[in-house]
Amino acid sequence: MRKVEGNWNLYEDNALLGMDVSIIIINFNSSEYTSGCVDSIFQHTAGLDFEIIVVDNNSESHDLEALESLLADKKVVLIKSKSNLGFGGGNHLGYQFATGDYLAFINNDAVLTENSLLKLYTYIRSEENIGVLGLHQIDEGGRRFEYSARQFIGLGHHLFGESSSQRFYAKKYGLENLDKPFEVDMVSGAFMFFETKKYEAAGGFDPNIFLFYEEMDICLRLKQKGYTTVFYPGSSFIHYQGKSSANIAMKNELIISYLYVLQKNYSHWHYLAIKLVLLVKYGIKAIYKPKKYRLPFLIVLKGGNSLVYSMKP
């Protein structure tokens, strides 16, 4: 294991140059999950040159010590951040140390069960216009998550309800085509596979977003650059969903990040229309459950820069 801390710009290791894929994983007080994720990558990945970069997001000292011990005998670069940068910032910090032609951002509560990275690497190189690939998430019992890929959460989503992504794409492409890779609005942020130059062209993950909606933001920006987001159904991984961020207080980050992404990527009128829908939604909920919904209601009502309410240090 190689540790990196201090002045980031001084990092250089010629032995790591020329990698096919750089795999970036964030740890925050969940070292056992991180170690399990790393082990599964080494166990199931073959046929390409890869490096693993683990970013510790200022975990408690006991968890960082455990992480260092668990990774001690593994060929991993460990970057220790002095503050919690969140999902976007932590991943983007890891990217700055990456040397691969392709980038795989994988949640630490994910486990590979097959050679998914080689499959994604092989497919993305066959289509010049792909900006990012996603794949099936499954639970411990092998059941697929519905939202491995989905539509952008815009005005239509709020007005007409949360339709099944499977039904939406089946109607758009036909059921018989859903076993082949197909274009979607966005894929899950739990496992995103980019070509490095396209990740850079889109500006990378936005460090302003502490948690949630990072995948929607970057997929919107890839689309603006003319690149596609593609769902690759020929592979899957286990996702112990929520294990790496099981903090009730972070639920408010959903609305904080969502408003920021809307304001950043949509027209002013689209943004205002969604805000009106959210005001009604959270206003009604706040009447019945004020402790739970008062803050989201106030955030939507006040508008402006929602990030001032963020948990980001």
HUJOMO-V493259 format. One record per pair of residues at least 4 apart in sequence whose ideal C-beta (glycine too) atoms are under 6 Angstrom apart, sorted by the first residue. I is the first residue (numbers start at 0). J is the second residue. D is the distance in whole Angstrom. If there is no record, write none. Layout:
BEGIN
[[I;J;D] [I;J;D]]
END
This chain:
BEGIN
[[0;70;5] [0;71;6] [0;73;6] [0;75;5] [0;77;6] [1;76;5] [2;77;5] [3;10;6] [3;78;5] [4;79;5] [10;96;6] [15;50;5] [15;98;5] [16;98;5] [18;48;5] [18;50;5] [18;98;5] [18;99;4] [19;47;4] [19;48;5] [19;99;6] [20;47;6] [20;49;4] [20;99;5] [20;101;5] [20;103;6] [20;116;6] [20;120;6] [21;50;5] [21;97;3] [21;99;3] [21;102;5] [22;49;6] [22;51;5] [22;103;5] [23;52;5] [23;90;6] [23;93;4] [23;104;5] [24;36;6] [24;53;5] [24;105;6] [24;107;5] [25;54;5] [25;56;6] [25;89;4] [26;33;4] [26;53;6] [26;55;5] [26;66;6] [26;107;6] [27;56;4] [27;58;6] [28;58;5] [28;59;6] [28;62;5] [29;243;5] [30;62;5] [30;65;4] [30;66;4] [30;69;6] [32;107;5] [32;108;5] [32;242;6] [33;107;4] [34;69;4] [35;110;6] [36;107;5] [36;109;6] [37;51;6] [39;43;6] [39;110;5] [39;111;4] [40;44;5] [40;111;6] [43;111;5] [43;113;6] [43;114;5] [44;116;5] [46;117;5] [47;117;6] [47;120;6] [51;75;5] [52;76;5] [52;93;5] [52;96;6] [53;75;6] [53;77;5] [54;78;5] [54;89;5] [54;92;5] [54;93;4] [55;63;6] [55;79;5] [56;80;6] [56;83;5] [56;84;6] [56;89;5] [57;80;5] [57;82;5] [57;83;5] [58;62;4] [58;63;5] [70;75;5] [80;84;6] [82;312;5] [83;312;6] [84;88;3] [84;89;5] [85;209;4] [85;210;5] [85;311;6] [86;210;5] [86;213;5] [87;204;4] [87;205;5] [87;206;5] [87;208;4] [87;213;5] [88;206;4] [90;104;5] [90;204;5] [91;203;5] [91;204;5] [91;206;5] [97;102;6] [100;195;6] [101;194;6] [102;193;5] [102;195;5] [102;198;6] [103;192;5] [104;191;5] [105;109;5] [105;190;5] [106;189;4] [106;243;6] [107;243;5] [108;239;4] [108;242;4] [108;243;4] [109;189;6] [109;190;6] [109;236;5] [109;238;5] [110;237;4] [111;115;6] [111;236;5] [115;234;4] [115;236;6] [116;120;6] [118;234;5] [119;123;6] [119;132;5] [119;192;4] [122;231;6] [123;129;5] [123;132;5] [128;227;5] [129;227;6] [129;229;5] [130;197;5] [130;221;4] [130;226;3] [130;227;6] [131;191;5] [131;193;5] [131;228;5] [132;192;4] [132;229;5] [132;231;5] [133;148;6] [133;186;2] [133;187;6] [133;230;5] [134;231;5] [134;234;5] [135;143;5] [135;147;5] [135;235;4] [136;144;4] [136;147;5] [136;187;6] [136;238;4] [137;141;5] [137;143;5] [137;235;5] [137;237;6] [138;142;5] [146;164;6] [147;187;5] [148;183;4] [148;186;5] [148;230;4] [149;164;4] [150;184;5] [151;184;4] [152;156;5] [154;272;5] [154;273;5] [155;159;6] [157;276;4] [162;166;6] [162;167;6] [165;169;6] [168;172;6] [169;174;5] [172;176;4] [172;181;5] [178;232;6] [180;229;5] [180;231;5] [181;230;6] [182;227;5] [182;229;6] [183;228;6] [183;230;5] [185;214;5] [185;215;5] [185;218;4] [185;228;6] [186;228;6] [186;230;6] [188;213;5] [188;214;4] [189;238;5] [190;236;6] [193;197;6] [193;198;4] [197;226;6] [198;203;6] [200;224;5] [201;217;6] [201;220;4] [201;221;5] [201;224;6] [202;220;6] [204;213;5] [205;216;6] [208;213;5] [208;256;5] [209;252;6] [209;309;5] [209;310;6] [209;311;4] [210;249;6] [210;252;5] [211;252;5] [211;253;5] [211;256;4] [212;216;6] [212;256;4] [212;257;5] [212;260;5] [214;218;6] [215;260;6] [216;260;5] [218;228;5] [219;264;5] [221;226;4] [241;245;5] [251;294;6] [252;256;6] [254;295;5] [254;298;6] [255;305;5] [255;308;5] [255;309;5] [258;305;4] [259;305;5] [259;306;6] [260;264;6] [261;265;5] [261;270;5] [261;273;6] [262;270;5] [265;269;4] [265;270;5] [274;299;6] [277;281;6] [277;299;5] [278;282;6] [278;299;5] [281;285;6] [281;292;5] [281;295;5] [281;296;4] [281;299;6] [282;296;6] [284;288;6] [284;292;4] [285;289;5] [285;292;4] [285;293;5] [285;296;4] [288;292;5] [289;293;5] [292;296;6] [298;305;6] [298;308;5]]
END
